Amino acid sequence: MDDELLEALEEAWDSESGFLGKLRSGRFDPDAGEAYVALLSTVPPIGDTVDSRLVQLIWFAPTLIEWQTERATKSAAEVKKLERIGDLVREVLIARLGLP
């Protein structure tokens, strides 16, 4: 992957100027968000840099768990159990992929 692109993606996590860094600090910057979307559109297809099937199989799992919690659980106890599993999935992915 292009060094300039990696640098720009890393800058998106900067707490002072980056969209994701600001968001992490509780500050929403719509213009920076639009710029981040434009930056993401310049990322080459994942298959050109890593195994795209691996990414497809793991990156969406935490979001799917979150989205399906209400639909797939029948009690507050099940909600807690599924939320715990979702947290553990995120923790494992962070351990394997790291945080920016």
C-alpha positions as CSV (number, residue, x, y, z in Angstrom):
1,M,0.0,0.0,0.0
2,D,1.1,3.5,-0.8
3,D,3.0,5.2,2.1
4,E,1.2,8.5,1.6
5,L,-2.2,6.8,1.8
6,L,-1.1,5.0,5.0
7,E,0.0,8.3,6.5
8,A,-3.3,9.9,5.6
9,L,-5.2,7.1,7.1
10,E,-3.1,7.3,10.3
11,E,-3.7,11.1,10.4
12,A,-7.5,10.4,10.4
13,W,-6.9,9.0,14.0
14,D,-5.0,12.2,15.2
15,S,-6.9,13.5,18.2
16,E,-6.4,17.2,17.2
17,S,-7.0,17.1,13.4
18,G,-8.3,13.7,12.3
19,F,-12.0,12.8,11.9
20,L,-11.8,9.6,13.9
21,G,-9.5,11.1,16.5
22,K,-11.9,14.0,17.1
23,L,-14.8,11.6,17.1
24,R,-13.1,9.4,19.7
25,S,-12.7,12.6,21.8
26,G,-16.4,13.3,21.5
27,R,-16.1,16.0,18.7
28,F,-18.0,15.5,15.5
29,D,-16.6,17.4,12.5
30,P,-18.8,17.0,9.5
31,D,-16.3,18.4,7.0
32,A,-13.6,16.1,8.3
33,G,-16.0,13.2,8.0
34,E,-16.7,14.0,4.4
35,A,-12.9,14.2,3.8
36,Y,-12.5,10.8,5.5
37,V,-15.1,9.2,3.2
38,A,-13.2,10.6,0.2
39,L,-9.9,9.2,1.6
40,L,-11.4,5.8,2.1
41,S,-12.6,5.8,-1.5
42,T,-8.9,6.0,-2.6
43,V,-8.0,2.7,-0.7
44,P,-7.2,0.0,-3.3
45,P,-9.3,-3.1,-3.3
46,I,-8.4,-5.2,-0.2
47,G,-7.5,-8.2,-2.3
48,D,-4.6,-6.2,-3.6
49,T,-3.0,-5.8,-0.2
50,V,-4.4,-8.6,2.1
51,D,-6.6,-11.7,1.9
52,S,-10.0,-10.0,1.3
53,R,-11.9,-13.1,2.4
54,L,-10.3,-12.9,5.8
55,V,-11.3,-9.3,6.1
56,Q,-14.9,-10.0,5.0
57,L,-15.2,-12.8,7.5
58,I,-14.0,-10.9,10.6
59,W,-14.4,-7.1,10.3
60,F,-18.2,-7.0,10.2
61,A,-18.8,-9.5,13.1
62,P,-19.0,-6.9,15.9
63,T,-21.4,-4.7,14.0
64,L,-23.6,-7.7,13.0
65,I,-23.8,-8.8,16.7
66,E,-24.8,-5.3,17.7
67,W,-27.4,-4.9,15.0
68,Q,-29.0,-8.3,15.7
69,T,-29.1,-8.1,19.5
70,E,-32.7,-6.9,19.8
71,R,-33.9,-9.2,17.1
72,A,-32.1,-12.4,18.2
73,T,-32.6,-12.3,22.0
74,K,-35.6,-13.1,24.0
75,S,-34.8,-11.8,27.4
76,A,-32.7,-9.2,29.2
77,A,-30.4,-12.0,30.3
78,E,-29.8,-13.1,26.7
79,V,-29.1,-9.5,25.7
80,K,-26.4,-9.3,28.4
81,K,-24.9,-12.6,27.2
82,L,-24.8,-11.5,23.6
83,E,-23.4,-8.1,24.4
84,R,-20.7,-9.8,26.4
85,I,-19.9,-12.0,23.4
86,G,-19.8,-8.9,21.2
87,D,-17.4,-7.2,23.5
88,L,-15.2,-10.3,23.5
89,V,-15.3,-10.5,19.7
90,R,-14.1,-6.8,19.6
91,E,-11.4,-7.5,22.1
92,V,-10.1,-10.5,20.1
93,L,-10.1,-8.5,16.9
94,I,-8.3,-5.6,18.6
95,A,-5.7,-8.1,19.9
96,R,-5.2,-9.5,16.5
97,L,-5.4,-6.4,14.4
98,G,-4.3,-3.7,16.9
99,L,-5.7,-0.2,17.3
100,P,-4.7,2.7,15.2
